[in-house]
Amino acid sequence: MNARKALIVVAVIVSLFAATPSYANISNTSVLFLRIAPGARAAGMGEAFVAIADDATATHWNPAGLGTYPIASTWVEASLPAAYRPVKSLVALKAASGGERYLGYDIWAIGAKGIIRYDNKRWYTAELFRTRTDQTVQGLVTKYFNLSDQARTDTVVARVARLNSAMSYDTLAAYVQAVQAAVPQGYKDTAALRTACDSLLALYPQCRISWDRIAEGRHVWADGAKGGTISPRDMDRIFFSLEHARNRFIPEELQIPYSAILEGEPTTLASNGDVLFVGTTSGLALYNGRSWRTFTEADGLPSGYITALAALPGSAVIGTSRGAAMYDGAGIAKFKDTVGLPADTVVALAARRAGDFYAVVHNDLFHWDGIRWSNNMGYTVAVDDTPETIATKFAIYGSAAERKTYLEKLLQIPQAEPVSKDTTKIIDSTVATSPFVPGNNIVVPYLAGFRGRVTSLSLIGDAIWVGTEYGVLYFDKNRWHTPGYRDAKVADGQTLASFTAERRGVPVDTQAYGQILRTINDLSSDTLVVGQVLKVRANPAASWVNSISFHDEAVVVATSEGLLEYRDNQWARADIHGLGNTPTRTVFANQEELWLGTADRVVISARGRSEATVMHTKWLPELASDLYYDFAGIAPAHLKGLGTIGGNITFISYGTFLRTGEQNPNIIGTFESFDLAATVSFGTSLSNKLKAGISTKVIYSRLSDQGAGQEQGKGTATGFALDFGFLYQKSSRTTFGLAVTNLGPKMTYIDAAQADPLPSNLAIGIAYKLKQADYLRILVTAEANKLLPGTNSSFSQELKEVILNGGLEVVYANLIAGRVGYIYDQEGKIKTLTLGAGLSLLKRFRFDFAYIPSNSSVALANTLRSSISVWW
């Protein structure tokens, strides 16, 4: 715990001890408007919100809520079950539940057991269907996988049946055959037994077998077989189990494995958020969140072996072992240009937009501009440019062999006739026949060739980022950069062995590192020449790269040595959830969240949201029409690595009053009374489970613009107060909350001797997520409140002064909410039910309503409160 966090803890503890000795009657306090519950959501839940505090009203209820998701950014970690490790690829797909931010996505991955899915609660290898009595396995499979070929359907149905059965078809067949072979001579039900056996085999692919009954019969079989023969009595029992093992309907819950549709092993994944693309060794599979489709060579793929994928909205680029193709939203489409891209293995793909793709084939870079594939680009010849200087400029590693290769590729490119500055005129060939004239536009290769295996390709801004087994490369359209390497000039007496021995923390042995230096520097021997320039390792950006993405204004690179960040032209190990030194396999991001995958876990950077809420309500409308209450709260500022700043303004108008003479009932004027408070809050995370917050508020109370009778001055007062709060997230379901609010000096209006204390309050609560399903969430909460200022009283009186609050919230499909609560205030004689409702729209707005039913003993009975919240 750092000093900043320790200071918050100490401040809260001191405040609690300072507040504890004084206890209270509410009548002894001033500015009671500070205790009015803002936000119709909390009001509908019986004003029990101190352990929830997950929206902009946290600035009132518990400032620790500003340090908690969804307001504050957080890290979420999901461990991968051992049977599914390691994770080889990772993407996110919008979830059917339609949650917000990272909760609105399912994670799909390739693991040790093929395709797996994580719904932010648990991992799945199959989709779970809740069936109806009129459904069949074949019908569900046909619809889910979009199958029309009967032979293929039968194959997939067999795979589904195996997953949902206690034994394989072959094991069941062997058992029933053995039973038939052991039927005693003259057994009376032989024909019926044979029929039962045959029907079970027919029912197997329909998943209509009671495996408990089969187990009963096998137990009798095993006991009887010990004696060498099965008695007629035992055969009756076995026959009974077989006869009654036939179910009329399929199971109420049926699992359909994702892998059932895949004929080959999964090789790569891609997602555009709405569609999942799965490449395999035998074709391509697409999943749109409801059903699957598959494509093979018969559908137009150059090869069934999918090697790389790049997804775009509504389409995707597909790399295979024999070239590339496109998915255009309806089916497989071939590129018009079949010459520019070699019909060979596409090892990496990247797409910026339709008609702007990049591919790596044969360690060469190719670009699709919407018309053709090419491994060249346009270039404007500069002063003093020659083919040799251009080759030097675009060399990645800088060796003589690389420059020679680049030069050969450059000189083989047909160039346009050189032109003068007046581009309408061709330069006289007797004056200059070379295209390398300053200002001339020519075509040059992207590069001579990558060294080592290319592992990833990304387009970030205007740059092309390439991951290789030897490190990170990026091309900014002017030159190639090798951030993991530095140039070292060979001095007298230096050998390759001496450079190898100077490796900077590289986690491979000397022999392996020496081979890397030979490869990237094109060394044919270990003999070095004095003055020769070598590329040698400078930092971890020279390690094996698995994935590259862009998040929070930084390039994030997953490598075999940990997670790296390139920010503000500086490279560093990423200080992201301890992954800076952890081998990381996958990194990808959308506009808000970042997903990271290691061999055994998934780590999610969940971005907090900014939120604002307003509430206006008529207060005691039956008493006065001009008495109203306003609240506006906001949590807009996230301080990276520190916490969240928020605030609120609270205002209550007591209406217009008549002023009379001191001893005269005649009206001599009017005046207005109101109270106002402005609050600034800060919340932070002390640990993964403990959050803390602090608020400071300035209070202005205007009871009248002048004193009464002989009193001199105005009936106004200004004060300040502090709030402190904690939230302890015991588990993903249970949270405890504690808040001490309105701690501060007494409010003085005219006579300091008659100053009144603030309505300081201690609140302790618990919130429990009773259900967290995709479409249904149920939250229950309970809370105890105790006003702190006042004179000491007996223990029994103190108990009577405790206010108990409780509530329940049910949310369906992240769209509509129903709420109910109860307030029990024995001292204040308030015992009332509260009701509430909420409506969320566009994942950005929420409208909340709260209602207190008619009750003769409650002043606020039959009142409606409403509030509007917006987040971004």
C-alpha positions, -999 to 999 in steps of 0.1 A, spaced: 0 0 0 16 33 -10 16 65 10 -14 80 -8 -36 50 0 -23 48 36 -32 84 42 -68 78 32 -70 48 55 -56 68 85 -79 97 78 -110 75 79 -100 57 110 -93 90 129 -126 103 118 -144 72 130 -129 74 164 -137 111 166 -173 105 156 -180 75 178 -186 91 212 -215 113 201 -250 99 195 -281 114 184 -315 126 178 -322 139 143 -339 170 158 -306 182 170 -291 187 136 -291 213 109 -291 212 70 -310 179 70 -313 181 32 -279 165 32 -296 132 43 -321 132 14 -316 102 -9 -306 113 -44 -312 91 -74 -345 73 -80 -327 40 -84 -315 41 -48 -349 55 -36 -367 25 -52 -344 1 -33 -354 14 1 -325 39 1 -300 10 8 -271 20 -15 -239 23 5 -227 -12 -5 -236 -6 -41 -226 30 -50 -219 20 -87 -232 52 -104 -227 89 -102 -248 91 -70 -218 74 -53 -206 110 -46 -234 111 -21 -237 76 -8 -202 63 -7 -172 80 -25 -154 46 -25 -178 38 -54 -156 61 -76 -128 36 -72 -150 6 -82 -160 -7 -117 -180 4 -137 -171 40 -127 -134 32 -123 -113 12 -146 -103 -22 -133 -85 -54 -141 -104 -86 -145 -85 -119 -146 -98 -153 -156 -78 -184 -151 -80 -211 -178 -88 -246 -166 -58 -269 -169 -75 -291 -195 -78 -262 -219 -43 -249 -216 -24 -234 -234 -43 -206 -251 -31 -202 -287 -54 -174 -300 -79 -150 -285 -107 -128 -298 -138 -110 -285 -173 -114 -299 -204 -94 -289 -224 -115 -264 -261 -123 -268 -267 -108 -234 -259 -73 -246 -239 -62 -216 -219 -30 -213 -183 -26 -222 -162 -58 -216 -192 -76 -202 -209 -71 -236 -183 -95 -252 -176 -132 -249 -140 -143 -253 -134 -170 -279 -101 -189 -279 -82 -218 -293 -71 -240 -265 -58 -275 -260 -93 -289 -266 -101 -268 -296 -126 -239 -297 -136 -226 -262 -157 -197 -250 -157 -175 -219 -188 -156 -209 -170 -136 -181 -182 -162 -157 -170 -197 -169 -155 -215 -198 -175 -236 -223 -166 -260 -251 -202 -264 -262 -234 -243 -265 -261 -253 -240 -297 -254 -253 -328 -256 -232 -350 -278 -253 -388 -282 -259 -406 -315 -262 -412 -310 -299 -375 -305 -308 -351 -332 -320 -313 -333 -320 -312 -333 -358 -334 -303 -360 -313 -283 -335 -281 -293 -351 -294 -285 -386 -305 -250 -376 -275 -242 -354 -249 -253 -380 -268 -244 -411 -266 -279 -425 -283 -292 -456 -262 -322 -466 -276 -353 -449 -243 -372 -446 -227 -342 -430 -257 -338 -407 -254 -374 -396 -217 -369 -388 -223 -338 -367 -253 -354 -349 -231 -384 -340 -206 -360 -324 -234 -342 -304 -248 -375 -293 -214 -386 -280 -210 -355 -259 -245 -359 -243 -242 -396 -237 -226 -415 -208 -209 -439 -232 -199 -441 -268 -221 -458 -295 -196 -486 -299 -196 -493 -261 -234 -494 -261 -235 -517 -291 -209 -540 -276 -230 -542 -244 -264 -549 -260 -247 -575 -283 -232 -592 -253 -266 -592 -236 -283 -608 -266 -255 -634 -268 -260 -644 -231 -298 -649 -233 -306 -682 -215 -320 -710 -235 -358 -708 -239 -360 -673 -224 -396 -661 -230 -388 -625 -239 -360 -630 -264 -377 -612 -293 -388 -583 -271 -353 -580 -257 -338 -579 -292 -363 -552 -302 -353 -532 -271 -316 -535 -280 -321 -524 -316 -343 -495 -306 -317 -483 -281 -290 -482 -308 -315 -463 -330 -322 -438 -302 -285 -432 -295 -280 -404 -321 -313 -389 -309 -300 -386 -273 -332 -404 -260 -316 -429 -237 -318 -430 -199 -283 -437 -189 -293 -443 -153 -313 -473 -165 -285 -486 -186 -262 -483 -156 -286 -504 -135 -287 -531 -161 -249 -531 -165 -245 -536 -128 -268 -566 -128 -249 -579 -159 -215 -575 -141 -227 -594 -110 -243 -622 -131 -213 -625 -154 -191 -635 -124 -209 -668 -122 -203 -675 -159 -240 -674 -170 -269 -650 -166 -299 -664 -149 -334 -659 -162 -342 -637 -132 -311 -615 -139 -320 -614 -176 -355 -601 -166 -339 -573 -146 -315 -564 -175 -344 -566 -200 -364 -542 -177 -336 -517 -176 -332 -518 -214 -370 -515 -219 -372 -485 -197 -341 -468 -209 -359 -455 -239 -369 -418 -234 -398 -402 -252 -381 -368 -255 -346 -354 -259 -329 -341 -227 -342 -308 -212 -307 -295 -216 -286 -304 -247 -249 -295 -253 -238 -289 -288 -200 -288 -290 -185 -259 -311 -160 -284 -325 -188 -306 -339 -189 -285 -371 -151 -284 -376 -136 -312 -397 -100 -301 -391 -80 -286 -363 -85 -249 -356 -55 -228 -367 -65 -191 -363 -93 -168 -351 -105 -134 -360 -135 -113 -351 -151 -80 -362 -172 -79 -331 -203 -92 -347 -189 -123 -365 -164 -149 -354 -141 -164 -380 -125 -197 -373 -97 -210 -396 -90 -247 -396 -69 -272 -415 -100 -281 -435 -119 -249 -441 -134 -218 -426 -162 -216 -400 -183 -184 -393 -204 -178 -362 -227 -148 -360 -238 -153 -324 -268 -175 -334 -256 -200 -359 -226 -213 -378 -216 -216 -415 -187 -234 -430 -168 -230 -463 -144 -253 -480 -125 -254 -513 -158 -264 -530 -171 -229 -519 -142 -211 -535 -114 -212 -510 -80 -215 -527 -72 -241 -501 -89 -256 -471 -59 -250 -449 -65 -216 -434 -33 -199 -422 -43 -163 -414 -74 -141 -410 -82 -104 -409 -117 -93 -401 -135 -61 -411 -171 -50 -406 -192 -73 -428 -162 -90 -444 -128 -107 -439 -96 -115 -457 -87 -152 -457 -52 -164 -460 -46 -201 -470 -18 -224 -479 -24 -215 -516 -31 -178 -516 -58 -154 -503 -96 -149 -508 -123 -128 -493 -155 -133 -474 -178 -106 -487 -207 -110 -463 -225 -136 -484 -198 -161 -494 -163 -166 -506 -150 -142 -533 -118 -145 -552 -95 -115 -558 -96 -102 -594 -58 -100 -594 -46 -136 -593 -10 -127 -604 3 -101 -579 0 -124 -548 19 -157 -550 -4 -188 -547 15 -199 -516 12 -198 -479 -1 -165 -465 16 -163 -431 0 -130 -419 -27 -106 -428 -39 -71 -418 -68 -50 -430 -74 -13 -424 -105 -10 -445 -121 -25 -476 -96 -23 -504 -67 -18 -481 -51 -51 -471 -16 -63 -464 -3 -98 -466 30 -116 -460 40 -144 -484 75 -158 -488 87 -133 -462 77 -105 -486 51 -78 -480 22 -74 -504 -6 -47 -505 -41 -49 -520 -53 -15 -531 -88 -26 -543 -75 -34 -578 -43 -55 -576 -18 -70 -552 17 -56 -553 49 -59 -533 59 -24 -544 50 12 -535 53 47 -549 83 67 -541 94 103 -551 131 104 -560 151 128 -538 182 148 -546 213 126 -547 191 94 -548 205 65 -566 194 29 -568 221 21 -542 210 48 -518 174 38 -521 184 2 -513 203 14 -482 173 35 -471 148 7 -473 170 -21 -459 157 -34 -426 189 -49 -411 215 -30 -432 237 -59 -444 254 -58 -478 236 -90 -488 202 -74 -479 210 -42 -499 221 -64 -529 188 -83 -528 168 -51 -526 187 -35 -555 180 -66 -577 143 -63 -569 143 -26 -576 160 -28 -609 136 -55 -621 106 -32 -617 95 -16 -650 95 22 -644 76 49 -663 94 72 -687 111 100 -667 93 133 -669 102 169 -665 87 192 -639 62 200 -666 47 166 -662 31 168 -697 65 165 -713 89 135 -715 125 143 -708 147 141 -738 162 106 -737 195 120 -749 197 141 -718 185 116 -692 173 81 -696 174 70 -659 140 71 -640 160 81 -608 156 119 -615 149 141 -585 112 147 -582 103 118 -604 77 93 -591 89 57 -593 80 24 -579 102 7 -553 99 -26 -533 87 -25 -497 117 -45 -486 143 -71 -496 127 -97 -473 120 -104 -436 144 -124 -416 130 -153 -397 93 -163 -393 67 -135 -395 42 -141 -366 18 -111 -368 9 -81 -389 -9 -50 -377 -19 -16 -392 -17 12 -366 -22 47 -379 -1 51 -410 25 25 -399 28 -12 -407 38 -32 -377 53 -66 -381 60 -92 -355 87 -118 -361 105 -145 -342 135 -120 -340 115 -90 -327 93 -61 -336 96 -42 -369 76 -12 -381 75 8 -414 64 44 -413 63 48 -451 98 64 -450 119 36 -436 119 5 -415 126 5 -378 141 -23 -356 135 -10 -321 148 -42 -305 183 -37 -320 211 -12 -321 240 -7 -345 273 -19 -332 306 -12 -352 331 -40 -351 364 -29 -334 398 -45 -337 399 -79 -321 361 -83 -317 345 -115 -329 310 -129 -332 316 -147 -300 324 -115 -281 292 -99 -294 272 -130 -285 286 -129 -249 274 -93 -246 238 -102 -251 216 -81 -230 193 -103 -209 183 -124 -239 167 -156 -224 182 -180 -249 216 -197 -249 247 -183 -264 245 -207 -294 209 -197 -302 217 -160 -299 247 -164 -321 225 -179 -348 201 -150 -346 230 -126 -352 242 -146 -382 207 -146 -397 198 -109 -393 232 -97 -403 236 -122 -432 269 -135 -419 283 -164 -439 310 -170 -413 319 -160 -378 348 -138 -391 341 -101 -387 357 -71 -405 369 -41 -385 344 -12 -391 316 -36 -401 282 -26 -386 261 -53 -370 226 -53 -356 227 -65 -320 201 -69 -293 192 -37 -274 161 -46 -255 132 -71 -252 116 -57 -284 141 -82 -301 123 -112 -286 97 -135 -303 66 -114 -310 32 -131 -307 7 -103 -312 6 -65 -317 -23 -41 -309 -30 -5 -301 -46 7 -269 -47 39 -248 -25 58 -272 2 31 -271 13 2 -292 11 -29 -271 33 -59 -280 29 -94 -266 62 -112 -267 79 -144 -253 96 -122 -227 66 -102 -215 44 -73 -225 59 -42 -241 46 -7 -247 56 19 -273 44 53 -261 56 88 -270 85 73 -290 97 54 -260 98 16 -254 93 1 -220 80 -31 -204 42 -26 -199 32 -20 -163 0 -39 -170 -12 -62 -142 22 -77 -137 25 -89 -173 57 -69 -181 78 -100 -175 52 -126 -182 53 -144 -216 22 -131 -234 5 -148 -264 -23 -125 -274 -32 -89 -272 -61 -71 -289 -82 -41 -281 -113 -23 -292 -120 14 -285 -125 8 -248 -111 -25 -235 -79 -44 -238 -77 -82 -237 -45 -101 -229 -38 -138 -231 -11 -159 -215 -8 -196 -217 -30 -201 -186 -51 -170 -181 -69 -141 -197 -65 -106 -184 -89 -78 -193 -84 -41 -189 -120 -29 -183 -122 9 -189 -143 28 -164 -171 50 -177 -179 86 -171 -214 92 -158 -237 121 -150 -271 120 -133 -298 146 -125 -329 144 -103 -356 169 -97 -386 162 -75 -413 181 -58 -408 177 -20 -439 174 0 -462 186 -28 -493 184 -6 -476 208 19 -462 234 -4 -461 236 -42 -428 256 -42 -408 231 -21 -385 211 -44 -352 192 -44 -325 190 -71 -295 168 -73 -268 167 -101 -239 143 -98 -210 136 -122 -180 113 -123 -161 125 -153 -124 123 -146 -102 92 -145 -67 98 -132 -46 70 -146 -31 49 -118 -47 70 -91 -85 70 -91 -116 89 -102 -128 124 -94 -164 132 -92 -188 156 -76 -223 168 -70 -245 198 -64 -275 195 -41 -302 221 -37 -334 223 -18 -359 252 -20 -381 257 10 -403 281 -9 -413 317 -3 -422 329 31 -441 360 44 -423 385 66 -443 402 93 -435 428 120 -421 417 153 -454 422 171 -475 430 141 -492 404 119 -491 427 89 -471 415 60 -441 436 53 -423 415 27 -413 381 15 -381 360 15 -370 327 1 -352 300 20 -329 273 5 -299 251 12 -271 244 -12 -241 220 -11 -213 215 -36 -192 183 -32 -160 171 -48 -152 134 -44 -123 111 -50 -123 73 -51 -94 49 -55 -85 12 -53 -64 2 -24 -63 -34 -35 -82 -58 -58 -109 -60 -32 -107 -29 -11 -118 5 -24 -117 38 -5 -131 73 -11 -132 108 3 -155 137 -3 -153 173 7 -183 196 5 -191 233 10 -225 240 25 -245 272 22 -278 276 41 -301 306 37 -330 305 61 -337 342 57 -320 374 45 -322 391 80 -326 382 116 -358 380 135 -367 406 161 -336 420 179 -313 396 162 -286 413 141 -273 398 109 -287 375 83 -301 340 88 -274 324 66 -246 300 74 -217 286 55 -199 253 65 -179 224 52 -180 187 57 -161 155 49 -173 121 38 -153 89 40 -162 55 26 -150 19 20 -161 -9 -2 -148 -44 3 -156 -68 -25 -154 -101 -7 -162 -121 -39 -177 -115 -73 -211 -117 -56 -207 -101 -22 -197 -65 -13 -196 -48 21 -199 -10 23 -192 15 50 -195 53 49 -193 81 74 -208 113 60 -212 149 69 -184 152 94 -176 188 101 -181 218 124 -215 231 135 -235 255 114 -237 290 129 -263 314 116 -265 345 139 -258 333 175 -227 310 178 -241 297 211 -271 283 192 -250 265 165 -264 232 153 -243 201 143 -244 186 109 -264 154 103 -233 132 105 -242 96 97 -226 61 99 -239 36 73 -229 0 71 -243 -22 44 -240 -54 23 -250 -61 -13 -253 -96 -28 -257 -106 -64 -283 -133 -61 -282 -142 -98 -259 -131 -126 -272 -148 -157 -269 -135 -193 -304 -120 -193 -313 -118 -156 -296 -102 -127 -309 -100 -92 -293 -78 -65 -303 -77 -29 -290 -52 -4 -294 -43 33 -281 -14 53 -281 1 88 -278 39 94 -271 58 126 -270 95 130 -239 105 150 -243 141 165 -261 149 197 -259 140 233 -251 106 248 -280 83 253 -287 48 266 -279 17 246 -316 9 241 -322 44 228 -292 41 205 -307 9 190 -340 27 185 -322 54 165 -307 29 140 -325 31 107 -328 -2 87 -330 -2 49 -333 -30 25 -339 -34 -12 -340 -57 -42 -333 -50 -79 -342 -73 -108 -327 -64 -142 -338 -81 -174 -317 -81 -206 -298 -49 -194 -330 -31 -205 -356 -29 -178 -354 -30 -140 -379 -35 -112 -371 -25 -76 -386 -28 -42 -374 -17 -8 -383 -11 28 -374 17 52 -377 9 90 -371 40 112 -385 33 146 -374 66 161 -388 86 133 -418 64 130 -413 57 94 -421 22 82 -428 22 45 -424 2 13 -407 17 -17 -411 8 -53 -390 15 -83 -384 9 -120 -357 16 -146 -353 17 -183 -320 17 -201 -317 28 -237 -288 26 -263 -264 14 -236 -260 51 -227 -291 64 -210 -311 52 -179 -344 66 -167 -353 57 -131 -385 61 -111 -393 56 -74 -426 57 -57 -436 56 -20 -472 42 -18 -499 60 2 -493 58 39 -509 81 65 -478 79 88 -453 89 62 -449 125 51 -434 115 17 -462 90 9 -477 90 -25 -447 108 -40 -428 100 -72 -392 106 -78 -375 104 -112 -339 107 -124 -320 105 -156 -284 92 -160 -261 92 -190 -227 77 -194 -199 77 -219 
